[in-house]
Amino acid sequence: MALNFNPLLSFTFLQKGNHNHGHPKFSMFRKVENTKNTQKQQVLHSMPPHKIEIFKSLESWVEENVLIHLKPVEKCWQPQDFLPHPGCDGFHFRVEEIQKRAKEIPDDYFVVLVGDMITEEALPTYQTMMNITDEVRDETGASSSSWATWTRGWTAEENRHGDLLNKYLYLSGRVDMKEIEKTIQYLIGAGMVR
């Protein structure tokens, strides 16, 4: 089964010996040549003026209706809430239990989990793209506008999802984390390639 999510590179992420479901190696990415001869023009405005006006008109609505959904950090779940704590007795037993259960999960599910984790790990790219849109313009990373506050809060929320998936996939022993980590580095390094 070949999935072409993003044309960056080719890798096999499932560990050898864990293919209990008769599936071949999974290739999620194919290598492409970087064309350095291509000239790109800098975009000075990300939105036409009428769309900027819409965003400006929604600023107070976002503050009143969206920002209220951002929970304080102390009230949020954290990835470690769902994983064995390395400092506790029974840590190794709990990791063995995760690995035992993971052996029963079909490879197709791991393809989805890896794809989702890679997407979550690329959050710096997404936040950068949002920060440079005309109305957000959170160039310092500390703007008090409601759009900028929401963007940072959303990124922090999503980051926890990626952390949990990353740790679970690592502990499961079913995937080649080094190949996944290289893929994430390629993805973030490439930016938003069109």
DABEL-V445969 format. One record per pair of residues at least 6 apart in sequence whose ideal C-beta (glycine too) atoms are under 6 Angstrom apart, sorted by the first residue. I is the first residue (numbers start at 1). J is the second residue. D is the distance in Angstrom with one decimal. If there is no record, write none. Layout:
i=I j=J d=D
i=I j=J d=D
This chain:
i=2 j=27 d=4.8
i=3 j=28 d=5.2
i=5 j=28 d=5.7
i=5 j=115 d=5.9
i=6 j=29 d=5.9
i=7 j=30 d=5.6
i=7 j=32 d=4.5
i=8 j=29 d=4.9
i=8 j=186 d=4.7
i=9 j=29 d=4.8
i=9 j=31 d=5.1
i=9 j=186 d=5.5
i=10 j=27 d=5.4
i=10 j=29 d=5.6
i=10 j=30 d=5.3
i=10 j=31 d=5.5
i=11 j=179 d=4.3
i=12 j=25 d=4.2
i=13 j=114 d=5.6
i=13 j=175 d=4.9
i=13 j=176 d=4.9
i=13 j=179 d=5.0
i=13 j=180 d=5.4
i=14 j=107 d=5.9
i=15 j=174 d=5.9
i=15 j=176 d=5.8
i=18 j=174 d=5.1
i=21 j=106 d=4.9
i=21 j=107 d=5.3
i=23 j=107 d=4.6
i=26 j=111 d=5.5
i=45 j=134 d=5.6
i=46 j=133 d=4.6
i=46 j=134 d=5.1
i=47 j=134 d=4.9
i=52 j=134 d=5.0
i=52 j=135 d=5.5
i=55 j=135 d=3.4
i=59 j=146 d=5.4
i=62 j=146 d=4.2
i=63 j=146 d=4.0
i=66 j=150 d=5.6
i=67 j=146 d=5.9
i=70 j=153 d=3.9
i=79 j=160 d=5.8
i=79 j=163 d=4.3
i=79 j=164 d=3.8
i=79 j=167 d=5.9
i=83 j=167 d=5.5
i=84 j=91 d=5.1
i=84 j=94 d=3.6
i=84 j=95 d=6.0
i=95 j=171 d=5.5
i=98 j=171 d=5.0
i=98 j=172 d=5.9
i=99 j=173 d=4.9
i=102 j=172 d=3.7
i=102 j=174 d=5.1
i=110 j=174 d=5.6
i=113 j=165 d=6.0
i=117 j=162 d=5.8
i=117 j=165 d=3.8
i=117 j=166 d=5.7
i=118 j=183 d=6.0
i=118 j=184 d=5.7
i=120 j=158 d=5.8
i=120 j=161 d=5.0
i=120 j=162 d=3.0
i=121 j=162 d=4.9
i=121 j=184 d=4.5
i=122 j=187 d=5.2
i=122 j=188 d=5.7
i=123 j=155 d=5.3
i=123 j=158 d=5.6
i=123 j=159 d=5.7
i=124 j=188 d=6.0
i=125 j=188 d=5.6
i=127 j=155 d=4.6
i=129 j=192 d=5.7
i=130 j=136 d=5.5
i=130 j=151 d=4.7
i=131 j=138 d=4.3
i=135 j=147 d=5.9
i=136 j=147 d=4.5
i=136 j=148 d=5.5
i=136 j=151 d=6.0
i=138 j=148 d=3.6
i=169 j=175 d=5.0
i=170 j=177 d=5.4
